[in-house]
Amino acid sequence: MSTVTIPSKIQITQTENASPERIQHFYDEATEDYTFWSKDFNMHFGYHIWGKTNPFKRDSMLNEMNGQIFNRLQLPKNQALVADLGCGMGGTMRHFLKQKINLNIIGVTLSDFQAREGNKMLSGTNGIILKEDFTKTTLPSNQMDGCVAIESFCHTGHSYKTLQETFRLLKPGKRLVIADALLKTQPEELCPGSSYSYKGLCKGWSLDGLGVIDQVEKNLLDIGFSKVTIEDVSMHVAPSVLHVPFAIPAFILKQLFTYKRIKPQSWNNLKASFYALVSGLHRKDFGYYIITATK
């Protein structure tokens, strides 16, 4: 099988938390920390199904999330080309490649570290990671059999322009699948506890903000997606979120016992993980969703 040949501008808002430079710095500095979260470098939360995944084994749930996203793409049986927008170290990409032999997959990240080290792990496969901004990629229009974004579009606040770029990339009739936390109400309407957690989350993880679910759905339809399906999967995700209060102290102790300095960005990452846990307790204001949009 031949490997795909990779043959274009949208500006994202520069904010205090989420300029491209801040996002790149965050992932260049903090990505190595995720080895403690996932041996497969899955940089997201998991999906738990009673009787199928083990709630005490994080990677079981993290890879189940990959599987849930893959199944929703409904890729053709013949060759397919998929884009992972905000791919991290390529954990989801490697999972997809194991599910489908005749798959080519392109990942996009702003991080030099992720592109360099992720491509090493993808060596010999039909996957490649490009160092690009997913809001304005150089990928060709109308060529993708699927696009995925797992906990990445939050860096741009699930912006209209970000969603618009995925529409450009997809072939007609093909799907975008997003898995992410979103707000159920406008940020200014959050209760004091939710607002405090939300600000800490955005600062720690260099997020532009979380989109409001109703507005994201409207934007997708306004852009031209013919069908949008919204699934609130918060209860499936909760068991993996509950690993956070155990993972954080264990990571800190490991660093201390191995005499490693905890980098400032690592502290931000750890604090943001805690705020994610607290936010998850505010079910009235936050939810975790899988969104499937068909072009």
N, C-alpha and C positions, 0 to 999 in steps of 0.2 A: 504494500500500500504506500502510495507516495505521500510525503509530508506536505502539508499545505504551504503555499507561498504567500506571504503577506504582501499585497500589492505595494470640506474638511474644516467655521470656528465658533465656539461658544464660550463666553466668559463666565466664570463663576464669581460670585460675590466675595470680595475680600473681607473677612471678618476677623475679630480679635482672636477667636478660637480656631478658625478653620481656613486660613489661607492655605494654598497649595504648599507653601514653604513649611508651615507648621505641621501639616499632615505628613509631609515627607520626613521631617525631623522626628515626629512621633514614631513612625514605623521604622525608620533607620535605627533609632535608639532602643525601642521597646520590643521589637519582633522576637529577639532571642528569648525574652521572658516567656513567650508562649510555649516553649518546649515543656515548661512545667504544667501548662494547661492541657496540652495535647501532644502526644508523641508523633502524631500525624500532621502537626502544625495546622490543625483546624482552628482558625482564629474567630470562632463564633460560639454561640450557645447551641445546645443539642435539642433533640426531639425524642421524647420518651413515649413508648407504647407499652402498656402493661402486658407482660407475657412475652415480649419480643426483645426489648432492650433492658439492660441491667442498670437500675438507677444509681448503683454504686460505682459503675464503671463509666467514666466520663466519655471516653472515646467511642464507646458503644452508642451513646446518644448523639455525639457530635457527627459521627458518620451516618447515623440514621437521618439527621437533618440533611446531609448531602444527598442521601437517597430520596428523601421526600421531594427535594427540589428537582432532582434528575427526573423522577417519574412525572412530575407536572409539566416538564418540557414537551413530552410526547414527541420525541425525535423520530425522524423517518428511519426505516430499517436499513436503508442503504447508507452511503457516506453522509456525514453531517458535520457542520462547522458551528461551534458554539463560542461565545465570548463570555468570559467571567470578568465582570467589571468591578474592580477592587478586589483582586484575587488573592492578596496576601502572599503567602509562601507557596501557593498552589496546592494546598491540601484538598480542596474541593475538586480541582482540576484532575489530580491524580486519582481521586475516587471515581470521577466520571469516566476516565480512560479505562478503568478496570471493568466498568459496567458495559462498555460498548467498544468493540474492537475497531470498527471503522469510523472512529470519531477523531476529528481534529479540533483542538481547543486552544483559544488564545486568551491569555490573561493580561490584565492591564493594572498597573500599580504606579504610584508616584515615587515609590521607594527604590533607591539604588540597591540597598541591601537585599530587599525582597526579590527584585529582578535577578540579581546576580546569584544569590544562594538558591532561589526557587528554580532557576533554570538548570542548576547543577542537579537537583533532584528530579527534574523532568528529562534529563539527558537520555536519549534513546527512545523517547516516546513521541507521539504526535501532538505534543503540547509545547507552547512557548509563552514566556511572559515578556511583555513589552513595557518599558518605562514610559508611560503616557498618562495624561489626564483623561479620566473616563467621561468627562463632560465635553471633550473635543478631540476624539481619537482620530487617527489617520486611517482607520479601517474603512473598507469600501462600503458603500450604501447597498442595502437590499441583498446582502450576501449571507447573513447569519440564519441558521436554522433554530437558534435559540440564544437568549441572553439571560444571564443570572447575576444577581447582586445580593450577596448575603452579608448583612450588617455593614454595608459600605456606602450606600447612598445617603446615610445619615450625615456623612461628612459634608454634604452640600445641602442638608436640610430637606432631602428628597425633592429637590427643586424642579421646576417645570423644565428648565433647560437640560437637566440631567436625564429626565424621562424622555424628552424630545430626541436626545441623541440615540437612545435605545431604539426608538421608532425608526430612525434613519437606518440603523444597522440591520434590522430584521427584514427577512423576506416576508412578503404578504402571507398571511395565514399562520405565521410562526409566533412563538411566545416569549415574553419576558416574565421571569419569575423572581420576585423580591421576597426576601425573608428579613424582617427587621422589626425593631420596636418603633412604635409610633404613638403620637398623642391622640387622645380622644376629644380634646378640647384645645382652645387656643392657649399659648403659653401664659398670657396675662390673666387667664381665668383659672390657673392652677391654684390649689390650696397651698398655704405656706410650706407645709412639709414637702409636697410634690415639687414646688418651685425651687426649694433649696436643693433637693436631690437632682433636679433637672439641670440646674446651673453647674453643680459639681460634676455631673456626668459629661456635659458638653465641654467643660474646661479640661477635664482629665483626659478625655479621648479625642480632643481637637475636633469637635463636631460643630457644624454650623447650626445644628438644631435638629430636632425630630419633626418630620412632617406631621400634619394633622390628617388622620386617616380619611375623613370625608373629602378634604381638599385634594389629597393625593389621588383618590378615585376620580374626582371630577377632572383633574388635570389630565389623567390618562385618557379619559374619554374625549376631552377637548382636543388633545393632540391628534387623535384619530384612531386609537385602539378600538376595535369593534366590540370587544367583550372584556369585562374586568370582573374577576372573582376575588372576593375578600374573605379570608379565613382567619378567625381569631384563634390562634394556637397557643395562647398564653399558658394554659394548663399542661400542655405537652412539653413546653419549654421550661416550666418552673423547676422540675427536678434537677436540671443541669445548672440553673441559676443558684440553687441551694448549695452547690459545691463551692461557691465563692467564699463564704466565711471560713471554710476549711482550707481552701487552696492558698489564700492570702498569707495567713500565719506560717503555713508550711514553706511557702516560697521564701519568706523573710528569714526563717530559721535556717533554711538551706544556705542562703547567701552568707549569713553570719558564720555558720560553722565551716564554710569553705573560704572564709576571709575575703569574700568578694564585696566590693562596694556596691550599694544599691544606687543606681543612677537616678538623677532627678526625674527623668521621664518615666522610669520604672515606678517611682513613688506615685506619679500622676496616674499611671496605668492601674496600680493597685487601688488607689482611692476611687477611681472611676468605676472599677469593678464593684466596690462596696456600694457606691451610689446606684449602680444598676440593680443591685439586690434590693435596696430600699425602695427604688422606683417601682419595682415589680410588686411591692406590697400595696401600692396605691392603684388598685385595679380600676377605680373610677376614672383615673386620669391617663393611665398608660396601658398599652396592650402590645402583645407581640403577634405579628401578622405574617401570613404568607399571601402574597398578592400575585395573581396570574393574569396577565394582560395579553390578549391576542390581537395581532396587527390585522 
